[in-house]
Amino acid sequence: MDAFKIEGGAKLKGTIVPQGAKNEALQILCAVLLTDEKITVHNVPDIADVNMLISLLGDFGVKVKKLKEGSYSFQAKHVDLDFLYTKEYAKKASKLRGSIMILGPLLARFKKAYIPRPGGDKIGRRRLDTHFLAFEKLGAKFNFDVKDNSFTVDASELKGTYMLLDEASVTGTANAIMAATLAKGTTTIFNAACEPYIQQLCKMLIRMGAKIEGVGSNLITVKGVQMLHGCEHTMLSDMIEVGSFIGLAAMTQSEILIKNAQPEHLGIIPDTFRKLGIEMEFRGEDIFIPEQKSYQIQTFIDGSILTIADATWPGLTPDLLSVILVVATQAQGTVLVHQKMFESRLFFVDKLIDMGAQIILCDPHRVVVIGLNRQQSLRGIQMTSPDIRAGVALLIAALSADGTSTIHNINQIDRGYQKIDERLNALGARIKRV
């Protein structure tokens, strides 16, 4: 298995372009199953999870054509539903959590679906109830087979309905919207996720002929239509990469220009980094991060310790808390990082403590970070990436550290970050894939 060998301490400088949004890509690619007409998608990230889903669509019989780097056409005219029951499908789908979003389009168009329990990051319990409760509301019936750990869903007739989602799940909302586009009647989805990924999916579906209202809010109304058509779609830049690059610049005291960062789609991400004392300048669609020798964490107005916590959009995405935590290790001041959604995502801090960071793990959801204020550098160590976001956070820590670090299990990083070693090396990083 590959590893990264990192020589820390180098200052980076230059321009970097974020990849297409990973979380948006998984939804958009599943949506191509909703029509037999051609769909063209641009700014597709070249990462393991997305490539695996593209391969899975090809196995279904979807005609996939790579037009150029980052651009593909898809046509799901002849879909082989028998592939659902093959060992190859079970093997691929079980490795990719995003495969759960195949269900909505299959139920909408073909009235049935089968899927093994999806895989993905091991970051705690990630239940699927929201998806199946939404399908049940629409009239689907599902069965869980304990023996082969799989779900079979029958949706011979989907009917529009009112549903109040038990949680504002992004993938659950996407599945409910896609299933409702071809259902009979009107579906109202309350407590819907409203992340930019969902907004992008809705805009694409509308171009395909869907009737959707409330885009960008937590109350979405879908009026079912008889069929959907082809369209062209361009994905947003990945907000998680943008946030990661902001954190990287601060930790390594680097001057970086993030091209096409699309600040209007970042929500409170920039302001959250500003609370850590990080300076940045918006230049149209770009973000410029100047070299900073130090940065100071703000306190609350009453002087109490700052708390940074994840929340459903427009709150802070949980995917950036690992990076924020690492950035705080060299800040001046103290911050409480509260990871509410996943109970295993903070356990990677033991590696940061081994590197010399001052961190108190309070419980599975909370850590206190006491910034070193660059009085002491982190030191290079041997470590293993437990998930995508912790992996890139550890990479940022290693790039700022004294000495050599090795990160094992970097396939986790490759799942979410496109050729990250090559792109950072172009800025002056010293990363070797071994």
C-alpha positions in Angstrom: 0.0 0.0 0.0 1.3 3.5 -0.9 2.6 6.0 1.6 3.6 9.7 1.6 7.1 10.6 2.7 7.1 14.3 3.6 10.1 16.5 4.3 8.6 19.3 6.4 9.5 22.9 6.9 9.3 24.2 3.3 7.4 27.4 2.6 5.0 27.1 -0.4 4.3 29.7 -3.0 2.2 30.0 -6.1 -1.3 29.3 -7.5 -3.4 26.3 -7.0 -6.8 25.4 -8.5 -9.2 23.3 -6.4 -10.7 20.2 -8.0 -14.4 19.7 -8.7 -16.5 19.1 -5.6 -16.3 15.4 -4.5 -19.6 15.4 -2.6 -21.5 17.1 -5.5 -19.9 14.6 -8.0 -21.3 11.6 -6.3 -24.9 13.0 -6.5 -24.6 14.3 -10.0 -23.2 11.0 -11.4 -26.0 9.0 -9.8 -28.6 11.3 -11.3 -27.5 10.3 -14.9 -29.6 7.1 -14.3 -32.8 9.2 -14.3 -32.9 9.6 -18.1 -32.0 7.6 -21.2 -30.7 10.8 -22.8 -27.1 12.1 -22.8 -25.8 14.1 -19.9 -22.5 16.0 -20.1 -20.7 16.8 -16.9 -17.7 19.1 -16.5 -15.1 19.7 -13.7 -15.3 16.0 -12.6 -12.6 15.4 -10.0 -10.1 12.6 -10.8 -10.3 10.9 -7.4 -10.7 7.3 -6.3 -14.3 7.5 -5.0 -15.6 9.3 -8.2 -13.6 7.0 -10.5 -15.1 4.0 -8.7 -18.6 5.4 -9.2 -18.0 6.1 -12.9 -16.7 2.5 -13.3 -19.9 1.2 -11.5 -22.1 3.2 -13.9 -20.2 1.6 -16.8 -20.8 -1.8 -15.4 -24.6 -1.0 -15.3 -24.4 -0.5 -19.1 -24.3 3.3 -18.9 -22.3 4.6 -22.0 -19.5 6.6 -20.5 -17.2 8.7 -22.7 -14.3 10.9 -21.5 -14.4 14.0 -23.6 -11.3 15.7 -22.1 -9.7 16.0 -18.7 -12.5 16.5 -16.2 -15.3 16.2 -18.7 -17.5 13.2 -19.4 -20.7 12.3 -21.2 -23.1 9.7 -19.8 -26.1 8.0 -21.4 -28.1 5.5 -19.4 -30.2 4.2 -22.4 -29.6 0.5 -21.8 -29.3 -0.2 -18.1 -28.6 -3.8 -17.0 -30.5 -4.2 -13.8 -29.3 -7.8 -13.5 -25.9 -6.4 -12.6 -27.5 -5.4 -9.3 -27.4 -9.1 -8.2 -23.8 -9.8 -9.1 -20.8 -10.3 -6.8 -18.9 -7.6 -8.7 -21.6 -5.1 -7.9 -21.8 -6.1 -4.3 -18.0 -5.8 -4.0 -17.8 -2.3 -5.6 -20.9 -0.8 -4.0 -19.9 -2.0 -0.5 -16.6 0.0 -0.8 -18.3 3.3 -1.8 -20.8 5.0 0.5 -21.9 7.3 -2.3 -23.3 4.2 -4.0 -26.4 4.6 -1.7 -27.5 7.5 -4.0 -28.0 5.0 -6.9 -31.2 3.9 -5.1 -33.2 7.1 -5.7 -32.8 7.1 -9.5 -33.3 3.3 -9.8 -36.5 3.4 -7.9 -37.8 6.5 -9.8 -37.1 5.1 -13.2 -37.0 1.3 -12.8 -39.2 0.8 -9.7 -36.7 -1.5 -7.9 -33.3 -1.6 -6.5 -30.8 -3.7 -4.6 -27.7 -2.6 -2.7 -25.3 -4.0 -0.2 -24.5 -1.9 2.9 -22.3 0.9 1.5 -18.8 1.5 2.6 -16.8 4.7 3.1 -14.9 6.3 5.9 -14.8 4.6 9.3 -15.7 7.7 11.3 -18.5 6.4 13.5 -22.1 5.3 13.0 -23.6 6.5 9.8 -27.1 5.3 9.6 -29.2 4.9 6.5 -32.6 5.3 8.1 -33.2 8.7 6.5 -32.9 7.3 3.0 -35.3 4.4 3.6 -37.8 6.4 5.6 -38.1 8.8 2.7 -38.5 6.0 0.2 -41.2 4.4 2.4 -43.1 7.7 2.6 -43.1 7.7 -1.2 -44.6 4.2 -1.2 -41.5 2.0 -1.5 -41.1 -1.2 0.4 -37.7 -2.5 1.5 -36.2 -5.5 3.1 -32.8 -6.0 4.9 -31.2 -9.4 4.4 -29.1 -10.2 7.4 -27.3 -13.0 5.7 -25.7 -11.0 2.9 -25.9 -7.6 4.6 -28.0 -6.1 1.7 -31.1 -4.1 1.1 -33.8 -4.9 -1.5 -36.3 -2.1 -2.4 -39.5 -2.4 -4.3 -41.2 0.8 -5.7 -43.8 -0.4 -8.1 -45.6 2.9 -7.6 -44.1 6.0 -6.1 -46.6 8.7 -5.0 -45.9 12.2 -4.0 -46.2 12.9 -0.2 -45.2 15.1 2.6 -42.1 14.1 4.5 -40.3 15.5 7.5 -36.8 14.1 7.4 -35.5 12.9 10.7 -32.2 14.5 10.0 -31.0 17.0 7.4 -28.9 14.4 5.6 -27.2 15.5 2.4 -27.3 12.1 0.7 -30.7 11.4 2.2 -32.1 14.6 0.8 -30.5 13.9 -2.6 -32.0 10.5 -2.7 -35.5 11.7 -1.8 -35.4 14.5 -4.4 -34.3 12.2 -7.2 -36.9 9.6 -6.3 -39.6 12.3 -6.2 -38.8 13.7 -9.6 -40.6 10.9 -11.4 -43.2 10.1 -8.7 -46.9 10.7 -9.2 -48.1 14.0 -7.6 -46.3 16.5 -5.4 -43.7 15.7 -2.8 -42.8 18.2 0.0 -39.5 17.6 1.8 -39.1 19.5 5.1 -35.9 19.6 7.1 -34.1 19.0 3.8 -30.3 19.6 3.5 -29.6 22.8 1.6 -25.8 22.5 1.0 -24.5 23.9 -2.3 -24.2 20.2 -3.4 -28.0 19.9 -3.1 -28.6 23.2 -4.8 -26.4 22.1 -7.7 -28.3 18.8 -8.0 -31.6 20.6 -8.0 -30.4 23.0 -10.7 -29.3 20.1 -12.9 -32.6 18.3 -12.4 -34.5 21.4 -13.3 -32.5 21.7 -16.5 -33.5 18.0 -17.2 -37.2 19.0 -16.9 -37.9 18.4 -13.2 -40.2 20.7 -11.3 -38.5 21.7 -8.1 -39.2 24.7 -5.8 -37.4 25.9 -2.7 -33.9 25.4 -3.9 -31.5 26.6 -1.3 -34.0 26.3 1.6 -34.9 23.4 4.0 -38.3 23.1 2.4 -38.2 21.6 -1.1 -41.3 20.9 -3.2 -41.0 18.4 -6.1 -43.8 18.0 -8.6 -43.4 14.7 -10.4 -43.0 14.5 -14.2 -43.3 11.6 -16.6 -39.7 11.8 -17.9 -36.5 13.7 -17.7 -34.1 14.7 -20.4 -30.4 15.2 -21.1 -28.5 18.4 -20.0 -25.0 19.8 -19.4 -23.7 20.5 -16.0 -20.5 22.0 -14.5 -19.6 21.2 -10.9 -18.5 23.7 -8.3 -15.0 23.9 -6.9 -14.6 21.6 -3.9 -15.2 23.8 -0.8 -13.3 21.2 1.4 -10.2 21.6 -0.8 -10.5 25.4 -0.6 -10.6 25.2 3.2 -7.7 22.7 3.3 -5.6 25.1 1.2 -6.4 28.0 3.4 -5.3 26.0 6.4 -2.2 24.7 4.6 -1.0 28.3 3.8 -1.4 29.3 7.4 0.4 26.3 8.9 3.4 26.5 6.5 3.6 30.3 6.5 3.0 30.3 2.8 1.7 32.7 0.2 -0.9 31.0 -1.9 -3.5 32.1 -4.4 -6.5 29.8 -4.7 -7.9 30.2 -8.2 -11.7 29.8 -8.8 -12.3 29.3 -5.1 -15.9 30.7 -5.6 -16.2 32.5 -2.2 -20.0 32.9 -2.7 -20.4 29.2 -2.3 -18.2 28.8 0.8 -20.7 29.9 3.5 -19.0 30.6 6.8 -15.8 28.7 6.0 -13.7 31.9 5.4 -15.0 33.6 8.5 -14.3 30.5 10.6 -10.6 30.6 9.5 -10.6 34.3 10.2 -11.6 33.5 13.8 -8.4 31.6 14.0 -6.6 34.7 13.0 -5.9 33.8 9.3 -5.8 36.7 6.9 -7.2 36.3 3.4 -8.3 38.5 0.5 -11.1 37.9 -1.9 -10.1 38.7 -5.5 -13.2 38.1 -7.5 -13.6 34.3 -7.7 -10.1 33.8 -6.2 -8.8 33.8 -2.6 -5.3 35.1 -1.7 -3.6 33.9 1.5 -0.6 36.0 2.4 2.4 34.7 4.3 1.7 35.0 8.1 4.4 34.6 10.8 1.7 34.2 13.4 -2.1 34.1 13.8 -4.2 34.6 17.0 -7.4 32.8 17.9 -10.3 35.1 18.7 -12.3 34.8 21.9 -16.0 35.3 22.4 -17.1 38.8 23.2 -17.1 38.0 27.0 -13.5 36.8 26.8 -14.4 33.1 27.0 -12.6 30.4 24.9 -13.7 30.2 21.3 -15.7 27.1 20.3 -15.8 25.9 16.7 -18.4 23.3 16.0 -19.9 21.7 12.9 -23.5 22.1 12.0 -25.9 21.5 9.1 -25.6 24.0 6.3 -25.4 27.0 6.4 -23.4 26.0 9.5 -19.8 24.8 9.3 -19.3 21.5 7.3 -17.9 18.7 9.5 -15.4 17.8 6.7 -13.2 20.7 7.6 -13.0 20.3 11.4 -9.9 18.0 11.1 -8.0 20.8 9.2 -9.2 23.5 11.5 -8.0 21.5 14.5 -4.5 21.1 12.9 -4.3 24.8 12.1 -5.1 25.7 15.7 -2.0 23.7 16.9 0.3 26.5 15.8 -2.0 29.5 16.6 -1.7 31.8 19.5 -4.6 31.0 21.9 -6.9 28.2 22.8 -10.0 26.8 21.0 -12.5 24.0 21.7 -13.3 22.0 18.6 -16.7 20.2 18.9 -17.3 17.5 16.3 -21.0 16.8 16.8 -21.9 14.5 13.9 -19.3 11.7 14.0 -18.0 10.1 17.2 -14.8 8.7 15.8 -13.5 11.6 13.7 -11.3 13.1 16.4 -9.4 10.0 17.4 -6.6 10.9 14.9 -5.4 13.6 17.4 -3.1 11.0 19.1 -0.8 11.4 16.0 -0.8 15.2 16.5 0.1 14.8 20.2 2.9 12.5 19.2 4.1 15.3 16.9 4.2 17.7 19.9 0.8 19.4 19.7 -0.9 20.4 22.9 -4.3 18.8 22.7 -6.7 17.5 25.3 -9.2 14.9 24.0 -12.2 15.6 26.3 -14.4 12.9 24.8 -15.2 11.4 21.4 -16.7 14.6 20.2 -14.6 17.4 21.8 -11.0 18.5 21.9 -9.2 21.5 23.4 -6.3 22.8 21.3 -3.7 25.0 23.1 -1.8 26.7 20.3 2.0 26.6 20.3 2.2 30.0 18.7 5.2 28.7 16.7 7.3 28.6 19.9 7.8 24.9 19.1 7.5 23.2 15.7 5.7 19.9 15.3 8.1 17.0 14.7 7.9 14.5 11.9 6.7 11.0 12.8 5.3 7.8 11.3 1.5 7.7 11.1 -1.5 6.2 9.4 -4.4 8.0 7.7 -7.7 6.8 9.3 -10.0 8.7 6.8 -10.1 11.2 4.0 -10.3 14.4 6.0 -8.0 13.3 8.9 -5.5 12.2 6.2 -5.2 15.6 4.6 -5.1 17.3 8.0 -2.1 15.0 8.9 -0.5 15.9 5.6 -0.8 19.6 6.4 0.7 18.9 9.9 3.6 17.0 8.3 4.3 19.8 5.8 4.7 22.2 8.6 6.8 19.9 10.9 10.5 19.7 11.5 12.0 16.5 10.0 10.5 13.7 8.0 7.1 12.2 8.3 5.6 9.2 6.7 1.8 8.8 6.3 0.6 5.3 5.5 -2.8 4.2 4.1 -2.8 7.2 1.7 -5.5 5.5 -0.4 -7.8 7.3 2.0 -6.4 10.7 0.9 -6.6 9.7 -2.8 -10.3 8.9 -2.3 -11.0 12.6 -1.9 -8.0 14.7 -3.1 -6.9 14.7 -6.8 -3.1 14.1 -7.2 -2.6 16.2 -4.0 1.1 15.3 -3.9 1.8 16.5 -7.4 -0.2 19.7 -7.0 1.5 20.7 -3.7 4.9 19.7 -5.0 4.4 22.3 -7.7 4.1 24.9 -5.0 7.4 23.8 -3.4 6.2 21.0 -1.1 8.5 18.0 -0.7 6.2 15.0 -0.8 7.3 11.6 -2.2 4.8 8.8 -2.9 6.5 5.5 -1.9 
